[in-house]
Amino acid sequence: MKVEIIQTPNPSTGMTRRRVASSTPSRQTPESTTANEYANGAVKEPYSVREQPLGTAKHVRVVGIGAGASGLNMIRTLRRNLKNYEHVVYEKNGKVGGTWHENRYPGCRCDVPSHNYQFSWRPNPKWSNFFSPAEEIEKYLDQICEEEHMMDAIRTRHKVIGAWWDEIRGLWDLSVQNLETGEQFRDHANFIVDASGILNNWKWPEIPGLDTFQGELIHTANWPKDFDYANKTVAVIGNGSSGVQVVPAIHPAVEKVYHFVRTPTWVLPPRRMAMMMMNGPAKPILGQLEIDEKEDFSAAQIEKFQDDPEFYRKFVKAVELDINGAFATLLNGGPIQKFATAKVTEWMTVCLGGDEELCRALIPTYPLGCRRMTPAPGYLEALRSPKSKVVTEGIASVVPDGIQLESGETIKVDAIICATGFDTSFTPRFPLFGRSGNIQDKFRQEVPKSYMSCALSNVPNYFTIMGPNAPIGHGSVFTLSEHIARYITRIIQKCQVQGIKAICPSDGAVNDYSAHIASFMPRTSWASSCSSWFKGGKVDGPVTALHPGSRIHFFHMLEQFRGEDWDYTYDHPSTNRFHYLGNGFSTKELDPAFDSTWYLEASADSLLG
């Protein structure tokens, strides 16, 4: 190879830089060609040196699905870390925000403390309450999207309705529908990042006769803006996270509420009270807050958060430390779980006024944490009211004027509110054809398996945010999505600069990871006998929705990319894995903006992670 070196000055450092001006491709000898032409019985093209420096990033197209919190964070992560790429995000709704745009039922709010339910790179000291209402979270996401100019990458009212992997081209072919016009068109991508979310695809309960009801039929995840429940007799089916919020919110206005409870749920004391009661690390600083009985921050407190960044950071980190410590309460038989169970039982009993019938109906006997635990201010107190009735008898069917119980009794109601959750099967919402067929069919027939919640075997260049066995119940989704986005971005970047056309975790790695999950989960209350979406709505079965460990355990796991767990297909027809090494030069020495003697800096001698 002939190389001409041209010296160019770097104004910022005063050093001269070299760049490759021209080169002539090398030719292989017949002997060297023969070794590369045949491998595994397949004819391959002769190997040739790539006439680009090491570190050159090939162009890739990334298609994202969903513009909720995770999708927005992915836009930022790609922008900060990738070069030579294009990114489009298809969002089915008319605006960004995901679940915080869709969920607008009365009482809807986050059950993670506000100042920890935010991106680490965009703190918001102005949250009004210890637990943010839905409209504030949606506004927070809207503001980020606007200030970060993210709409350039987002196509609202567009829905991916199919994806097919093309092995020869190393590309995804996608079918996309414009929901405004109904038009369908084709797109392609080197990589798909599915950030559509797990608690997003709501579903009606499987109750006979549901479609025969003549009154107003509502799902909490699709709440009509014009629904007026005042002075009506209302049934609320379900006591999960949305059910325990909507009951106290509508209770003052309704004439009567019948609350249908199939399985009791643990209702936690207010999180701030629990942190104080458990003597957690946040207790000292929580005692310094100005906050009222509704957990609204005073104007002076919000001002202090804004004006005293050191105090604010100390507060946020103390609460985060407390949240991260909650995992110990989920370990079966441990002293922390026993203590917490006693305290929560005592709390629920007091809130129910010691009513024996209500306590039997509403205080669980299964371990604390088997179902998602949630604070629900006012919920238990509302159920003691004369205009509330808890119904534990099974529903036989819905009839035109109400709900018929298994005993034959009919409860007549004006409206039925279904707080019955989402499809948590992890089955893709569109046909997704990888190397071994449609993943929809596979996940409907088998227990969903993933690699560290981020990728699937035999589905190349496809990544999920909050896929099977993600830490969805471990704390704030915002900071979780940051770690997952960085992990996925590092993989895409690796493919860009190392000549990798397709990458996916091996069957062996996914099976081993799943075996570890199956062996670990019985240690936790998540695997206990209770109906839970953690187990796909089953009473007993494999835990598919949660990570086998703590929140910090998950972060630690994602710190390093385990290349040995992945299968690769390479860009060059010779399939030589070292084709990316190129012409002997590095982009680090050819980029005038890069300090090519970085290894002499003190930071280069830092400890390994």
C-alpha positions, 0 to 999 in steps of 0.5 A: 500500500502506498501512503502519503502523509500530509502534516496539518496543524491543530490550532487547539493543541499546537500539534501537527496531525497526519492524515492518509491522502491516498492509498493503493489496495493490496493484492493477496497471493493465491495461497492466502486467498485459498484459506479465506475462500472456503470455510464451513463448506461455503464459498466466500470472496477473497479477503481484502484490506479495508481502505479506511482507518480503524474506528470508521463508523458505517452508516446505519438506520435505527427505527424506534417504536414508541415516544414515551420516556424510554423512547425520548431518552433513546433519542438523546443517547444516540445523539450523544454517542453515535456518528453517521446514523439516522433515527426515526421513531414511530409513535402511535399516539398524536403526541409524546408521553407514552403511558403518561399521555394515555393514562388520565383517570382520576387519581392517576399518579406515579408510585415512585417519589417524584424527584426520583421519577425523572431523568438523571440528566434533567432534574426537576426541583419544581415537582408539586407533590412527593408523588407526581400526578400524571399531568405533571409527568406528561408536561415534564416529558413534553418540555424535554421533547421541545427543549431537546428538539426531539420532534425532528426524529418522531413521527406521531400517529404512525404505527409499526404493523410488521417487521421481517428480517432479511438475512442477506441484506442484514436489514429489517423490512418494516410495514408502517401505517399512518393512522391519520390517513390509513396509508401503509408504507414500507421502511427499512432499518439496520436496527430496531429499538422497541420502546413501546413499554410493558404497561401500555397495551391495555385489555378488557377483562375476560368476563362473559357478556361484557359487550352487552352492558348498556351503561358506560363501560370504561377502562382506566387506561382509556379514560374518556375526557367527558365521562361524568361519574357524579351521582352515579352507581359505579362498579370498579373491577380490579385493585391493582395500581390503577384501581386503588387510585381511582376508587378514592378519587371518584368516591366523594362524587359517586352515589355508590361504588361497588369495588370488585376484588378477586385477590387482596393486595398489600397497600403500603403506608405513604412512602414518606411515612414508611421510610421514616418508620423503617429508619431508612437512610432518607429519614433524616432529610425527610424530617427537614421537608415542608410538606402537608398532609396531602404530601404537597411541597410548600412554596418555600420548599420548592424554592429551597430545592431550586436555590440550594442544589447541594441540599436538593442533590442530597435529598434525591440521593437519600431517597434513591438509596432508600428505594434501592434498599427495598429489595431485601423486603422481597426475600422470603423468610428474611427478618426485614420482610417479617418486620415490614409485613407486620408493620403493613398489616398493622397499618392496613388494619388501622385504616380499615378501622379494625373491621373484621370483614374488611380486614379478611377481604383486603389484607393478604395472606400471601407474602409481601411483594407477591403482587406489586406493592403500592401506596394508595392514600385514602383507598382503605378509608374510602372502603369503610364508607357507607356508600362503598361496598367491597365485593369478593364473590366471583363475577358470573357475567355482565348483563345489560343493567349490571353485574351478575354474581356467581350466586345469581345476584345482580348488582345494578350499576350505571357505569363499569370501570375496568381497572384490569391492567394490560397485556403483560405477555411480552408478545410483540404487538405486530408480526416480528419475523426473525431467523426462526419465524414469528416471535408472536407465535413463539411467545404465545406457546413458550415462556418469554425469554430474553437476554438481560431483558434487552435482546432475543435469540434468533432476532438479530439487530432487535432490542427491547427496553423493558423486555422479559425480566426487566426490573420494571418493579424495582424503582424509577423507569427513567433511570432504568431506561438510561442504563438500558439505552447506553447498553444498546447504544454501545452494541450499535456503535460496536457494529458500526465500527467493527464491521458487524452486519448482524448481532443477536444473543446465542441460544445457549446464552439466553437459555443459561440466563433463563435457567438462572432466573428460574433457579433464583426467583423462588427465593423471592415473594414474586414467585409465591402463589398469588395472581400477579402480572409479574407472572403473566396474570397467573397464580403460579408460574414463572416470573417473566416481568422482573429482574432476578436481583436488585436494581443495583444488581441490574445496573452492575450487570449491564456495565460490561458487554459480554461478547462471548454471549453473542452471534455475529455476521460480518459485513465483508463477504470473506466474513473475516472478523478483523476486516474492521482493522482497516488500513493501519491508521486509527481515527484517533490519530487522524481526527484533528479534534482528538488528543492523540496522546490521551494515554499520557493524561492522568485520567488514562491511569484510572482504575478499571471498572 
